[in-house]
Amino acid sequence: MTPSCRLSLLGAEVDAVTPDEVMSAIAQSVTAKRQMVIANHNLHSLYLFHRRSDMRAFYDKADLIEIDSTPMILWGRLLGKDVSRAHRCTYLDFRESFWARAQSEGWRVCHVGGAPAHNPLSKAAILKRFPQVHLDMHTGYFDVTGADNERLLAELAAQKPDVLLVGMGMPRQELWILNNLKRLPECAIMPIGAAFDYEAGVMYTPPRWTGQMGIEWLVRFFHEPKRLFSRYFLEPWVLIPHAMRDLMRRDRR
């Protein structure tokens, strides 16, 4: 499926969709019992996308690619693309509406990711807000190539989730989805990074308005400077040639 809202930014394809439109896509997947991969792009994923062929293969399989980056939105507007701040979205932007709908419509949700000590905390936080949600949890600490992976795939097949959330960090989560896609259930599949650590309260979550203002990265950097310095100050330089090509294409129009 290639959405009509698809456009090219910085050498990669993304979809100008709002959180409500992502929710509609998830609901369509659940109703049709059809597998749908809902990915996202930010500057870090673009860096990996241009450096790794396996990441490009993952995005080739994605049915929907959210824009999880205010700089990407602003770049698209500079290029004259039909995109706005309303199109910046990721799980944390629509989680309340997601869990409300999962509860009201009886969706079975599975999460693969997180540390064994953190998963009970994130599940408890979600069930406190939405007590009727059906949520199965699986740790992300396992051998993705061995017997642990086989057991996990068997458990997922038995649980038959409507939505599978994969939170093992980038690129591990994307590559796990890619390598196991043919054996995963017919459901909506979303990589969500450390989102459940935010749910558990073990990782700082910037207010969502900082994302819309384009300063979420700065808030995160002040909280985790060592981990994020390379991501925010070195990796974006790789995108300069792709930005130049975007500008050349714009000027030829």
ABEGO torsion letter per residue (X at the ends): XBBAABBBBGGBBBBBBBAAAAAAAAAAAAAAGBBBBBBBBBAAAAAAAAABAAAAAAAAABABBBBBBAAAAAAAAAAGBBBBAAABBBAAAAAAAAAAAAAAAGBBBBBBEEBAAAAAAAAAAAAAABAABBBBBBBABBBAABAAAAAAAAAAAAAGBABBBBBAEOAAAAAAAAAAAAABBBBBBBBAEAAAAAAAGABBBBBAAAAAAGAAAAAAAAABAAAAAAAAAAAAAAAAAAAAAAAAAAAAX
